[in-house]
Amino acid sequence: MNADTLINFAYIVASILFILGLKMLGRQASARRGNLLSALGMLIALVVTLLDRQVVNFTWIVIGLSVGAVIGVVCARVVKMTSMPEMVALLNGFGGLASLLVGWAEYGKIRAYGWDRYLAEFTGNPVFTSTVIFLAVLIGGLTFTGSLYAFAKLAAWVSGKPVIFRGQHVINGLLVLLILAGGAVAILASDPAIVLAGFTTYLVLSLVLGWTFVMPIGGGDMPVVISLLNSLSGLAACAAGFVISNNVLIVAGCLVGTSGVILSIIMCKAMNRSLLNVLFSGFGASAAVSEGGDGAVQGELKPISPEDAFAVLEAARQVVIIPGYGMAVSQAQHQVRELADLLEQNGAEVRFAIHPVAGRMPGHMNVLLAEASVPYEQLVEMDTINPMMPTMDVAIVIGANDVVNPAAARDKASPIYGMPIINAHEARTVICLKRGKGAGFSGIENQLFLLPNSRMLYGDAKSTLQSVVSEFKSISG
């Protein structure tokens, strides 16, 4: 068995580990093992690639690995679970940047060697090689700056609301045309100066397009944006794999790209919207309050104290907890778990209802509840809990907004009309934990708060839940 065969066999093993790891991520019970398998596959791929490339000097590679390892350990230890959405956005961005740099470096190699020497030493077709370099740079650049903007929105460095101006789509369309024109020039021209001009054009404009691409997308659509940028980072890696003729990078990029697309489609389906609508509608550009719609709810906010909330929960036998981004902001997941345990000790059956787009990234609520050791069996999907909702004595809504807003089902004037929601309003009593009276992250008023069976428990979710927990503990001695 020659060296090439061994290398390709190792790549196949790494690819299989990637696929198995990806499959295991679909369940909380196996997700940790899935991460470890994927990491093992990446380790195999890295080691084999370094051996295959006949590296003369490992100095900078060792420095890079060391710095990267330190950054990874610090992020794993220091970054809080509540900051995972922006962390994922940042990682997506740097994945795109890595692919951009691979394409840029290969282009620099072509300029230094010239096509004749380059093709003599590195197999390939000039048009094909130029095309995959173009794709690696384009997708990588768009992903990098788009992810940085998404990170800034999620971290509240800039407003989470969409930024829309007149002629925005026309400008983005012109950017795309100029990028394609620059790519065509770089691929087809023979004069080195003209090729350089084309390459520079699509490199710079790709970075600009990433920023303007995410600009009109509102905070409420961040789960879709995160999964889509993740997909783009995979496609950029796939293109980079073709650039350097690395099979395992091609396979890994395809896996990330396709899984990200599938997840984006699932997110859109959960909101009953198309991907184009999410990307170009400017959803949430202004605070949307349904007034006068056929199904608009009229009423007033009715506050409740932690002591009164305890009295309602103490008598409940069927309780459903619906977490949202407010739970993440207040880091209340451990108090939520403690309250659920006390309710069960009091004779209640407790479930956690998870909407597919709750939070700021796919699976955000699942990750937080897993951190608090909430049993996976208690997590219930939207389609499962909705038929049971009329039997629920109490629904506790923790910082969720659009995913429980009855306007989606009742009010045709609402921007979210038609979006599938968790029917919290059908529970006998709804206790909504909220920091204040403002609209949610998407800017849409929640009509659930105005219903006769809803009560508002104001304040930081962590402290208010702790107050309710203290009431339970006081009666148990």
DAKA-V347328 format. One line per field, one symbol per residue. phi: phi as a letter, one per 40 degrees, with the letter a starting at -180 (. if undefined). psi: psi as a letter, one per 40 degrees, with the letter a starting at -180 (. if undefined). burial: # if it has 16 or more other C-alpha atoms within 10 Angstrom, else .. A space follows every 50 residues. Layout:
phi: ???
psi: ???
burial: ???
This chain:
phi: .ccccccccccccccccdccccccccbccbcccccccccccccccccccc cccfccbcdcccccccccccccccccccccccbcdcccdccdcccccccd cccccccccccccgcccdcccbcibdcccccccdcccccccccccccccc dccccgcbccccbbbcgccccccccccccccccccccccbcdcccccccc cccccccccdccccdcccccbddccccccccccccccccccccbfbcccc ccccccccccccccccccccbfbccccccbcgdgcbcbbcbgcdbccbib cbcbcdccccccccccbbbbbbcacdccccfccccccccccccccchccb bbcbcdbcgbadgdcdccccccgcddcccbcdcccdcccccccbbbbbgc bccbccdcbbbccccbdgccbcccccccbbbbcacaccccccgbcccdcc cccbbbbchcdcccccccdcccccccg
psi: hiddddddddddddddddddddddeehddedddddddddddddddddddd ddefhdheddddddddddddddddddddhideeddddddddddddddddd dddddddddddddidddddddhiihddddddddddddddddddddddddd ddddefdiieiihhihedddddddddddddddddddddidhddddddddd dddddddddddddddehideeddddddddddddddddddddddefhdddd ddddddddddddddddddddefiidddddeefhedihhhhheideihhai hhiiidddddddddeiehhhhhiadddddefedddddddddddddeeihh ihhhidfhaeiheddddddddefhhddehhiddddddedeehdhhhhgei cdeeheddddheeidehehhihgdeeidhhhhhidaeiiadeehihedde ideiihgiihddddddddddddddee.
burial: ......##.###.#########.##..#..#..##.######.###.##. ..............................##.################# ####.##..#.......#.....#....###################### ####.....#####...#...#..##.##########.......##.### ###.########################################.##### ###########.#########...#..###.####..###....###... ...#.##.##..##.############################..#.### ####################.#.#....##.#..##..#..######### ###########################.#######....########### #.######.###.#########.....
